[in-house]
Amino acid sequence: MPEEILGGDLSRLRQLNTQTALRVLRAAESMTLTELAKRTGLSRASTEDVVDDLLAQRWVAEVPPAAGVMGRPARRYRFRGDAGHALGVDIGGHRVRAVVTDLDGTVLGRAQAEVPEAAGREKRLAAADEMVAESLRDSGVDAADLWAVGVGTSGLVDPTGKVVLSVAIPEWTGLNLAEHFHGQMRKEVLVDNDGRLAALAEQWRGVARYAKDFVYLLAGLRTGLGLVIDGKLHRGFGGAAGEVGALPVTGWIRAQEHLAKWDGDAGDLFAAARAGNRAALGAVRRYVKDLSIGTASLVMTLDPQMVVLGGGFSRSADVLLEPLRRELDRQCLRTPEVRASTLGEESVALGAVRLALDHAERTMFAGPGPAEELKS
């Protein structure tokens, strides 16, 4: 916001200048006053005043000069990632996870626990609450210092954080997760489908960082999906975008059955396929064929730059990617790049963190001033 605007409330103008400088510093590793003044359009004097305010509010820190630098280097400043924290929670059919990060997304604490597939609502929520507490202890962060909480879960989730429909988790339909975690922590809570949040994490710090359009497959004991279109997570009008797995004709419902017939878990089957076992290779081929039908329909509809194979099965991408590429080549007019996620099983929790951080940043730059808005 140019400082030359005349009239109006000068204190409000100062707040706008502060937010502009904070936004610029947030996106950079560090900057000198001269660089910051040039990027914001403020005078040197106004820039110094703004930085002094941000230093006093502990939003910004001065960067120590590099060792061995001769002379008196220009003072540099950076946004303080440790000025606040976010929590991400992943509640799945077999496991619950919690991750605590600072505002830069650096993981400070984590916790996870197995949950029986048949566990009901009460037992699963108790496990999630316990993992939240454990991750906070591991990070050394107090719950009062969290700015927002993101939660990922399977099923269809509405904008209020209510699970409208869940097939994979018993007693989950109708549960309002936002209300539950807000009641526990008194923080803003945002809830979304696990496949979407995994896609958000992939866009944030995965192989799809530079892809504007991609299809994300959350491949595991169940198949989930996330769509990013024109750089934005796509939810659709009613939050059901991409739920092609609900159509029996796509084969996603039965796909895992090909793997379940193996004597052992999916990891054993993939290991056997890797070793050249013909029966295991046949099971993988049938699984991938079913997976490819829904994937191909999305590729033909969206023409994405990339398809990302994520979730627990991404650890066995060496035996899954090539068959998937062949199936897409056979069914699609143009096969996009097909890549494996590098985020592993923590992708949903990281996506939940990103959801919380996005909310914190919107609040940071929308209110009267960062300190007043986020510390209230």
C-alpha positions as a Markdown table, in Angstrom:
| # | Residue | x | y | z |
|---|---|---|---|---|
| 1 | Met | 0.0 | 0.0 | 0.0 |
| 2 | Pro | 1.8 | 3.2 | -1.1 |
| 3 | Glu | 2.5 | 5.5 | 1.8 |
| 4 | Glu | 1.6 | 8.6 | -0.3 |
| 5 | Ile | -2.1 | 8.0 | 0.0 |
| 6 | Leu | -3.6 | 11.2 | 1.5 |
| 7 | Gly | -6.3 | 11.5 | 4.0 |
| 8 | Gly | -8.0 | 8.7 | 6.0 |
| 9 | Asp | -6.8 | 7.2 | 9.2 |
| 10 | Leu | -3.0 | 7.4 | 9.6 |
| 11 | Ser | -3.0 | 4.5 | 12.0 |
| 12 | Arg | -4.8 | 2.4 | 9.5 |
| 13 | Leu | -2.4 | 3.4 | 6.8 |
| 14 | Arg | 0.5 | 2.3 | 9.1 |
| 15 | Gln | -1.2 | -1.0 | 9.7 |
| 16 | Leu | -1.5 | -1.5 | 5.9 |
| 17 | Asn | 2.1 | -0.7 | 5.4 |
| 18 | Thr | 3.1 | -3.1 | 8.2 |
| 19 | Gln | 1.0 | -5.9 | 6.6 |
| 20 | Thr | 2.5 | -5.2 | 3.2 |
| 21 | Ala | 6.1 | -5.4 | 4.6 |
| 22 | Leu | 5.2 | -8.6 | 6.5 |
| 23 | Arg | 3.7 | -10.2 | 3.4 |
| 24 | Val | 6.9 | -9.5 | 1.4 |
| 25 | Leu | 9.2 | -10.7 | 4.2 |
| 26 | Arg | 7.0 | -13.8 | 4.6 |
| 27 | Ala | 7.8 | -14.8 | 1.0 |
| 28 | Ala | 11.6 | -14.2 | 1.2 |
| 29 | Glu | 14.4 | -15.8 | 3.1 |
| 30 | Ser | 15.7 | -12.5 | 4.3 |
| 31 | Met | 16.0 | -8.9 | 3.0 |
| 32 | Thr | 17.8 | -5.6 | 3.7 |
| 33 | Leu | 15.9 | -2.5 | 4.5 |
| 34 | Thr | 16.8 | -1.2 | 1.0 |
| 35 | Glu | 15.4 | -4.3 | -0.6 |
| 36 | Leu | 12.3 | -4.2 | 1.5 |
| 37 | Ala | 11.7 | -0.6 | 0.7 |
| 38 | Lys | 12.0 | -1.3 | -3.0 |
| 39 | Arg | 9.6 | -4.2 | -2.9 |
| 40 | Thr | 6.9 | -2.5 | -0.8 |
| 41 | Gly | 7.2 | 1.0 | -2.4 |
| 42 | Leu | 7.7 | 2.6 | 1.0 |
| 43 | Ser | 10.3 | 5.2 | 1.8 |
| 44 | Arg | 13.4 | 4.2 | 3.7 |
| 45 | Ala | 12.2 | 6.0 | 6.8 |
| 46 | Ser | 8.8 | 4.4 | 6.7 |
| 47 | Thr | 10.4 | 1.0 | 6.1 |
| 48 | Glu | 12.6 | 1.4 | 9.2 |
| 49 | Asp | 9.5 | 2.3 | 11.3 |
| 50 | Val | 7.6 | -0.7 | 10.0 |
| 51 | Val | 10.5 | -3.1 | 10.7 |
| 52 | Asp | 11.0 | -1.7 | 14.2 |
| 53 | Asp | 7.3 | -2.4 | 14.9 |
| 54 | Leu | 7.6 | -5.9 | 13.5 |
| 55 | Leu | 10.7 | -6.5 | 15.6 |
| 56 | Ala | 8.9 | -5.3 | 18.7 |
| 57 | Gln | 6.0 | -7.6 | 18.0 |
| 58 | Arg | 8.4 | -10.5 | 17.4 |
| 59 | Trp | 7.1 | -11.1 | 13.9 |
| 60 | Val | 10.6 | -10.4 | 12.4 |
| 61 | Ala | 14.1 | -11.2 | 13.5 |
| 62 | Glu | 17.4 | -9.7 | 12.4 |
| 63 | Val | 19.7 | -12.1 | 10.6 |
| 64 | Pro | 23.2 | -12.3 | 12.1 |
| 65 | Pro | 25.9 | -11.4 | 9.5 |
| 66 | Ala | 27.7 | -14.3 | 7.9 |
| 67 | Ala | 31.0 | -15.3 | 9.4 |
| 68 | Gly | 34.0 | -13.9 | 7.6 |
| 69 | Val | 32.2 | -11.0 | 6.0 |
| 70 | Met | 34.5 | -8.0 | 5.8 |
| 71 | Gly | 33.3 | -4.5 | 6.7 |
| 72 | Arg | 29.9 | -3.6 | 8.0 |
| 73 | Pro | 27.3 | -5.6 | 6.1 |
| 74 | Ala | 23.8 | -4.2 | 5.6 |
| 75 | Arg | 21.4 | -5.5 | 8.2 |
| 76 | Arg | 19.1 | -8.2 | 7.1 |
| 77 | Tyr | 15.7 | -9.2 | 8.4 |
| 78 | Arg | 13.5 | -12.4 | 8.1 |
| 79 | Phe | 10.0 | -13.5 | 9.0 |
| 80 | Arg | 10.0 | -15.5 | 12.2 |
| 81 | Gly | 8.5 | -18.9 | 11.5 |
| 82 | Asp | 8.5 | -19.6 | 15.2 |
| 83 | Ala | 6.1 | -16.7 | 15.8 |
| 84 | Gly | 3.2 | -19.2 | 15.7 |
| 85 | His | 2.4 | -22.9 | 15.2 |
| 86 | Ala | -0.1 | -25.1 | 13.4 |
| 87 | Leu | -1.4 | -28.6 | 14.0 |
| 88 | Gly | -2.4 | -31.2 | 11.4 |
| 89 | Val | -4.4 | -34.3 | 12.3 |
| 90 | Asp | -5.0 | -37.4 | 10.0 |
| 91 | Ile | -7.7 | -39.8 | 11.1 |
| 92 | Gly | -7.7 | -42.9 | 8.9 |
| 93 | Gly | -9.3 | -46.3 | 9.0 |
| 94 | His | -6.2 | -48.0 | 10.5 |
| 95 | Arg | -4.1 | -45.2 | 12.0 |
| 96 | Val | -4.2 | -41.7 | 13.4 |
| 97 | Arg | -1.4 | -39.1 | 13.2 |
| 98 | Ala | -0.7 | -35.6 | 14.4 |
| 99 | Val | 2.0 | -33.2 | 13.3 |
| 100 | Val | 3.0 | -29.8 | 14.8 |
| 101 | Thr | 4.9 | -27.3 | 12.7 |
| 102 | Asp | 5.9 | -23.7 | 12.9 |
| 103 | Leu | 4.6 | -21.1 | 10.4 |
| 104 | Asp | 7.3 | -22.1 | 7.9 |
| 105 | Gly | 6.0 | -25.7 | 7.9 |
| 106 | Thr | 9.0 | -27.1 | 9.8 |
| 107 | Val | 7.9 | -30.2 | 11.7 |
| 108 | Leu | 8.6 | -29.8 | 15.4 |
| 109 | Gly | 6.7 | -32.8 | 16.8 |
| 110 | Arg | 4.7 | -35.8 | 15.6 |
| 111 | Ala | 2.9 | -38.8 | 16.9 |
| 112 | Gln | 1.0 | -41.7 | 15.5 |
| 113 | Ala | -0.9 | -44.8 | 16.6 |
| 114 | Glu | -2.6 | -47.8 | 15.1 |
| 115 | Val | -6.3 | -48.0 | 15.5 |
| 116 | Pro | -8.4 | -51.2 | 14.9 |
| 117 | Glu | -10.3 | -51.0 | 11.6 |
| 118 | Ala | -13.5 | -51.8 | 13.6 |
| 119 | Ala | -13.0 | -49.1 | 16.2 |
| 120 | Gly | -16.0 | -46.9 | 16.7 |
| 121 | Arg | -16.3 | -43.2 | 17.0 |
| 122 | Glu | -15.5 | -42.9 | 20.7 |
| 123 | Lys | -12.3 | -45.0 | 20.6 |
| 124 | Arg | -11.0 | -43.4 | 17.4 |
| 125 | Leu | -11.6 | -39.9 | 18.6 |
| 126 | Ala | -9.9 | -40.8 | 21.9 |
| 127 | Ala | -6.9 | -42.0 | 20.0 |
| 128 | Ala | -6.8 | -38.8 | 17.9 |
| 129 | Asp | -6.9 | -36.7 | 21.1 |
| 130 | Glu | -4.1 | -38.7 | 22.6 |
| 131 | Met | -1.9 | -38.3 | 19.5 |
| 132 | Val | -2.6 | -34.5 | 19.5 |
| 133 | Ala | -1.4 | -34.3 | 23.1 |
| 134 | Glu | 1.6 | -36.4 | 22.4 |
| 135 | Ser | 2.6 | -34.4 | 19.3 |
| 136 | Leu | 2.4 | -31.2 | 21.3 |
| 137 | Arg | 4.6 | -32.7 | 24.0 |
| 138 | Asp | 7.1 | -33.8 | 21.4 |
| 139 | Ser | 7.2 | -30.4 | 19.9 |
| 140 | Gly | 7.4 | -28.4 | 23.2 |
| 141 | Val | 4.5 | -26.3 | 21.9 |
| 142 | Asp | 1.6 | -25.3 | 24.1 |
| 143 | Ala | -1.9 | -25.7 | 22.6 |
| 144 | Ala | -2.5 | -22.0 | 23.4 |
| 145 | Asp | 0.3 | -21.1 | 20.9 |
| 146 | Leu | -1.5 | -22.8 | 18.0 |
| 147 | Trp | -3.0 | -20.5 | 15.4 |
| 148 | Ala | -5.2 | -23.1 | 13.6 |
| 149 | Val | -5.8 | -26.8 | 13.4 |
| 150 | Gly | -6.3 | -28.8 | 10.2 |
| 151 | Val | -8.0 | -32.3 | 10.2 |
| 152 | Gly | -8.1 | -34.8 | 7.4 |
| 153 | Thr | -10.4 | -37.8 | 7.2 |
| 154 | Ser | -11.9 | -40.2 | 4.7 |
| 155 | Gly | -15.4 | -39.6 | 3.4 |
| 156 | Leu | -17.4 | -36.6 | 2.2 |
| 157 | Val | -16.9 | -33.5 | 4.4 |
| 158 | Asp | -19.1 | -30.4 | 4.3 |
| 159 | Pro | -17.8 | -26.8 | 4.8 |
| 160 | Thr | -18.7 | -26.9 | 8.5 |
| 161 | Gly | -16.4 | -29.9 | 9.2 |
| 162 | Lys | -19.2 | -32.4 | 9.4 |
| 163 | Val | -18.6 | -35.9 | 7.8 |
| 164 | Val | -21.6 | -36.2 | 5.5 |
| 165 | Leu | -20.8 | -39.8 | 4.4 |
| 166 | Ser | -18.0 | -42.2 | 5.4 |
| 167 | Val | -17.9 | -45.8 | 4.3 |
| 168 | Ala | -14.4 | -46.7 | 5.5 |
| 169 | Ile | -14.8 | -45.7 | 9.2 |
| 170 | Pro | -17.5 | -47.1 | 11.4 |
| 171 | Glu | -19.8 | -44.6 | 13.2 |
| 172 | Trp | -18.2 | -41.7 | 11.3 |
| 173 | Thr | -21.1 | -40.4 | 9.2 |
| 174 | Gly | -22.7 | -37.4 | 10.9 |
| 175 | Leu | -19.7 | -36.5 | 13.1 |
| 176 | Asn | -18.7 | -32.9 | 13.2 |
| 177 | Leu | -14.9 | -33.0 | 13.6 |
| 178 | Ala | -14.6 | -29.2 | 13.7 |
| 179 | Glu | -16.8 | -29.0 | 16.7 |
| 180 | His | -15.0 | -31.9 | 18.4 |
| 181 | Phe | -11.5 | -30.4 | 18.1 |
| 182 | His | -12.6 | -26.8 | 18.7 |
| 183 | Gly | -14.2 | -28.0 | 21.9 |
| 184 | Gln | -10.9 | -29.7 | 22.9 |
| 185 | Met | -8.6 | -26.8 | 21.9 |
| 186 | Arg | -10.6 | -23.6 | 21.4 |
| 187 | Lys | -8.9 | -22.9 | 18.1 |
| 188 | Glu | -10.1 | -22.5 | 14.6 |
| 189 | Val | -10.5 | -26.0 | 13.1 |
| 190 | Leu | -10.7 | -26.7 | 9.4 |
| 191 | Val | -11.6 | -30.2 | 8.1 |
| 192 | Asp | -11.3 | -31.8 | 4.6 |
| 193 | Asn | -11.2 | -35.1 | 2.8 |
| 194 | Asp | -7.9 | -36.9 | 3.2 |
| 195 | Gly | -7.2 | -37.3 | -0.5 |
| 196 | Arg | -7.6 | -33.6 | -1.1 |
| 197 | Leu | -5.3 | -32.7 | 1.8 |
| 198 | Ala | -2.7 | -35.2 | 0.5 |
| 199 | Ala | -2.9 | -33.4 | -2.8 |
| 200 | Leu | -2.5 | -30.1 | -1.0 |
| 201 | Ala | 0.7 | -31.4 | 0.6 |
| 202 | Glu | 2.0 | -32.6 | -2.7 |
| 203 | Gln | 1.5 | -29.2 | -4.2 |
| 204 | Trp | 3.2 | -27.6 | -1.2 |
| 205 | Arg | 6.3 | -29.7 | -0.9 |
| 206 | Gly | 6.1 | -32.7 | -3.1 |
| 207 | Val | 6.7 | -33.7 | -6.7 |
| 208 | Ala | 3.8 | -31.5 | -7.9 |
| 209 | Arg | 5.2 | -28.2 | -6.6 |
| 210 | Tyr | 5.4 | -26.8 | -10.1 |
| 211 | Ala | 2.3 | -28.4 | -11.6 |
| 212 | Lys | -0.8 | -26.3 | -12.1 |
| 213 | Asp | -3.1 | -29.2 | -12.9 |
| 214 | Phe | -2.7 | -32.7 | -11.5 |
| 215 | Val | -4.6 | -35.7 | -10.3 |
| 216 | Tyr | -3.5 | -37.2 | -7.0 |
| 217 | Leu | -4.2 | -40.8 | -6.1 |
| 218 | Leu | -4.2 | -41.7 | -2.4 |
| 219 | Ala | -3.5 | -45.4 | -2.9 |
| 220 | Gly | -3.6 | -47.7 | 0.0 |
| 221 | Leu | -6.1 | -50.1 | 1.6 |
| 222 | Arg | -8.7 | -47.8 | 0.1 |
| 223 | Thr | -8.3 | -45.4 | -2.8 |
| 224 | Gly | -8.8 | -41.6 | -2.4 |
| 225 | Leu | -8.4 | -38.7 | -4.7 |
| 226 | Gly | -7.4 | -35.1 | -4.9 |
| 227 | Leu | -7.7 | -32.7 | -7.8 |
| 228 | Val | -5.7 | -29.5 | -8.3 |
| 229 | Ile | -6.9 | -27.3 | -11.2 |
| 230 | Asp | -5.2 | -24.1 | -12.2 |
| 231 | Gly | -3.1 | -24.2 | -9.1 |
| 232 | Lys | -6.1 | -24.6 | -6.7 |
| 233 | Leu | -7.5 | -27.5 | -4.8 |
| 234 | His | -10.8 | -28.4 | -6.5 |
| 235 | Arg | -13.7 | -29.3 | -4.2 |
| 236 | Gly | -16.7 | -28.8 | -6.5 |
| 237 | Phe | -20.0 | -27.2 | -5.7 |
| 238 | Gly | -21.0 | -29.7 | -3.0 |
| 239 | Gly | -17.6 | -30.8 | -2.0 |
| 240 | Ala | -17.8 | -34.1 | -3.9 |
| 241 | Ala | -15.6 | -33.4 | -6.9 |
| 242 | Gly | -13.6 | -36.4 | -8.1 |
| 243 | Glu | -15.5 | -39.0 | -6.1 |
| 244 | Val | -15.4 | -41.3 | -9.1 |
| 245 | Gly | -14.6 | -44.3 | -6.9 |
| 246 | Ala | -18.2 | -44.3 | -5.8 |
| 247 | Leu | -19.1 | -45.5 | -9.3 |
| 248 | Pro | -18.8 | -49.3 | -9.3 |
| 249 | Val | -17.9 | -49.3 | -13.0 |
| 250 | Thr | -14.6 | -47.6 | -12.2 |
| 251 | Gly | -13.4 | -50.6 | -10.3 |
| 252 | Trp | -12.0 | -48.7 | -7.3 |
| 253 | Ile | -14.3 | -50.4 | -4.8 |
| 254 | Arg | -13.0 | -53.9 | -5.8 |
| 255 | Ala | -9.4 | -53.0 | -6.7 |
| 256 | Gln | -8.0 | -53.8 | -3.3 |
| 257 | Glu | -9.6 | -57.2 | -3.4 |
| 258 | His | -7.0 | -58.4 | -5.9 |
| 259 | Leu | -4.3 | -57.7 | -3.3 |
| 260 | Ala | -6.3 | -59.1 | -0.4 |
| 261 | Lys | -6.3 | -62.6 | -2.0 |
| 262 | Trp | -2.5 | -62.8 | -1.4 |
| 263 | Asp | -1.2 | -64.8 | 1.6 |
| 264 | Gly | 0.2 | -61.8 | 3.5 |
| 265 | Asp | -0.2 | -58.1 | 3.5 |
| 266 | Ala | 0.1 | -55.7 | 0.5 |
| 267 | Gly | 3.8 | -55.1 | 1.3 |
| 268 | Asp | 4.5 | -58.8 | 1.0 |
| 269 | Leu | 2.7 | -59.0 | -2.3 |
| 270 | Phe | 4.6 | -56.0 | -3.7 |
| 271 | Ala | 7.9 | -57.6 | -2.5 |
| 272 | Ala | 7.0 | -60.8 | -4.3 |
| 273 | Ala | 6.1 | -58.9 | -7.5 |
| 274 | Arg | 9.4 | -57.1 | -7.2 |
| 275 | Ala | 11.1 | -60.5 | -7.1 |
| 276 | Gly | 9.3 | -61.6 | -10.2 |
| 277 | Asn | 6.6 | -63.9 | -8.7 |
| 278 | Arg | 4.1 | -64.5 | -11.5 |
| 279 | Ala | 1.1 | -64.7 | -9.2 |
| 280 | Ala | 2.0 | -61.5 | -7.4 |
| 281 | Leu | 2.6 | -59.7 | -10.7 |
| 282 | Gly | -0.8 | -60.9 | -11.9 |
| 283 | Ala | -2.5 | -59.5 | -8.7 |
| 284 | Val | -0.6 | -56.2 | -9.2 |
| 285 | Arg | -1.7 | -56.0 | -12.9 |
| 286 | Arg | -5.3 | -56.6 | -12.0 |
| 287 | Tyr | -5.2 | -54.0 | -9.2 |
| 288 | Val | -3.6 | -51.4 | -11.5 |
| 289 | Lys | -6.1 | -52.1 | -14.3 |
| 290 | Asp | -9.0 | -51.3 | -12.0 |
| 291 | Leu | -7.2 | -48.3 | -10.6 |
| 292 | Ser | -6.6 | -47.0 | -14.1 |
| 293 | Ile | -10.2 | -46.9 | -15.2 |
| 294 | Gly | -11.2 | -44.0 | -12.8 |
| 295 | Thr | -7.8 | -42.4 | -13.3 |
| 296 | Ala | -8.2 | -42.4 | -17.1 |
| 297 | Ser | -11.7 | -40.9 | -16.9 |
| 298 | Leu | -10.2 | -38.0 | -14.9 |
| 299 | Val | -7.2 | -37.6 | -17.3 |
| 300 | Met | -9.6 | -37.5 | -20.3 |
| 301 | Thr | -11.8 | -34.9 | -18.5 |
| 302 | Leu | -9.1 | -32.6 | -17.1 |
| 303 | Asp | -6.0 | -33.2 | -19.3 |
| 304 | Pro | -3.7 | -32.7 | -16.3 |
| 305 | Gln | 0.0 | -32.1 | -16.4 |
| 306 | Met | 0.7 | -34.9 | -13.9 |
| 307 | Val | -0.8 | -37.9 | -12.1 |
| 308 | Val | 0.7 | -38.5 | -8.7 |
| 309 | Leu | 0.6 | -41.9 | -7.0 |
| 310 | Gly | 0.6 | -41.2 | -3.2 |
| 311 | Gly | -0.5 | -42.9 | 0.0 |
| 312 | Gly | 0.9 | -46.0 | 1.6 |
| 313 | Phe | 1.3 | -47.8 | -1.7 |
| 314 | Ser | 3.6 | -45.1 | -3.1 |
| 315 | Arg | 6.4 | -47.0 | -1.3 |
| 316 | Ser | 6.0 | -49.7 | -3.9 |
| 317 | Ala | 5.9 | -47.3 | -6.8 |
| 318 | Asp | 8.7 | -49.3 | -8.5 |
| 319 | Val | 6.2 | -52.1 | -9.2 |
| 320 | Leu | 3.1 | -49.9 | -9.7 |
| 321 | Leu | 4.0 | -46.9 | -11.9 |
| 322 | Glu | 5.0 | -48.7 | -15.1 |
| 323 | Pro | 1.9 | -50.8 | -15.3 |
| 324 | Leu | -0.2 | -47.7 | -14.5 |
| 325 | Arg | 1.5 | -45.8 | -17.3 |
| 326 | Arg | 0.9 | -48.6 | -19.8 |
| 327 | Glu | -2.8 | -48.7 | -18.9 |
| 328 | Leu | -3.2 | -44.9 | -19.2 |
| 329 | Asp | -1.3 | -45.1 | -22.6 |
| 330 | Arg | -3.9 | -47.6 | -23.7 |
| 331 | Gln | -6.9 | -45.6 | -22.6 |
| 332 | Cys | -6.0 | -42.0 | -22.9 |
| 333 | Leu | -5.4 | -39.7 | -25.9 |
| 334 | Arg | -2.5 | -38.1 | -24.0 |
| 335 | Thr | -0.8 | -39.6 | -21.0 |
| 336 | Pro | 0.4 | -37.1 | -18.5 |
| 337 | Glu | 3.6 | -37.5 | -16.5 |
| 338 | Val | 3.0 | -40.2 | -13.9 |
| 339 | Arg | 5.1 | -39.8 | -10.7 |
| 340 | Ala | 5.3 | -41.2 | -7.2 |
| 341 | Ser | 4.9 | -39.0 | -4.2 |
| 342 | Thr | 7.9 | -38.7 | -1.9 |
| 343 | Leu | 5.9 | -37.6 | 1.1 |
| 344 | Gly | 5.0 | -41.1 | 2.3 |
| 345 | Glu | 2.2 | -41.8 | 4.8 |
| 346 | Glu | 2.5 | -38.4 | 6.4 |
| 347 | Ser | 1.1 | -36.6 | 3.4 |
| 348 | Val | -2.5 | -36.2 | 4.8 |
| 349 | Ala | -1.2 | -34.8 | 8.1 |
| 350 | Leu | 1.1 | -32.4 | 6.2 |
| 351 | Gly | -1.8 | -31.4 | 4.0 |
| 352 | Ala | -3.9 | -30.7 | 7.1 |
| 353 | Val | -1.1 | -28.5 | 8.4 |
| 354 | Arg | -1.0 | -26.6 | 5.1 |
| 355 | Leu | -4.8 | -26.1 | 5.4 |
| 356 | Ala | -4.3 | -24.6 | 8.9 |
| 357 | Leu | -1.4 | -22.4 | 7.7 |
| 358 | Asp | -3.4 | -21.1 | 4.7 |
| 359 | His | -6.1 | -20.0 | 7.1 |
| 360 | Ala | -3.6 | -18.4 | 9.5 |
| 361 | Glu | -2.1 | -16.5 | 6.6 |
| 362 | Arg | -5.4 | -15.3 | 5.4 |
| 363 | Thr | -6.2 | -14.0 | 8.8 |
| 364 | Met | -2.7 | -12.5 | 9.2 |
| 365 | Phe | -3.2 | -10.3 | 6.1 |
| 366 | Ala | -6.9 | -9.6 | 6.4 |
| 367 | Gly | -7.3 | -8.0 | 9.8 |
| 368 | Pro | -6.4 | -4.7 | 11.3 |
| 369 | Gly | -3.0 | -5.8 | 12.2 |
| 370 | Pro | -1.1 | -9.1 | 12.6 |
| 371 | Ala | -0.7 | -8.9 | 16.3 |
| 372 | Glu | -4.2 | -7.8 | 17.1 |
| 373 | Glu | -5.9 | -10.3 | 14.8 |
| 374 | Leu | -3.9 | -13.5 | 15.6 |
| 375 | Lys | -3.2 | -13.0 | 19.3 |
| 376 | Ser | -6.8 | -12.1 | 20.2 |
